[in-house]
Amino acid sequence: MSIATATPRKNSAKPATRAAKSVVTGALGSQQLTGQALLDDMGAYRKKIAATPESARDFLTRLGVMTPGGKVKTLIRG
């Protein structure tokens, strides 16, 4: 009695482009980046925020960790 093992076939179709693979469509039609595209987008946003001290302060104020006057808020009280 011989046991045959199945070998996977290589798909002859070309894979989708990287950009097409990097976007996932959500349930409500929104698109989310994945993989390297997400990392690239995050890096670009970080550079935009850190470009000037004013943009960094604005970001931290909107985040809620800094007051509009420039003081750091106490987030955890013990």
C-alpha positions, 0 to 999 in steps of 0.5 A: 500500500502506498500513500500519495502526498499532495504537492501544492501547485504553483499559481500561474497567475501573477500576484496582485501589485503591492499597493493592491495587497496593502489595502483592506476594505472594511465592512462599511466600505472604509479602507485600511492600510496593511503591512508596509503601506501602513508603516510608510503612512505612519512614518510620513505622519510622524515626519509631518508632526515632528516637522516644527515645534509648533506642529508637535505642540499642537499634536500633543495638545489635541492628544490631551497630554499637554495644555494649550499653555505648553504644560504637560498634564498629569495623566495618572494620579496615584 
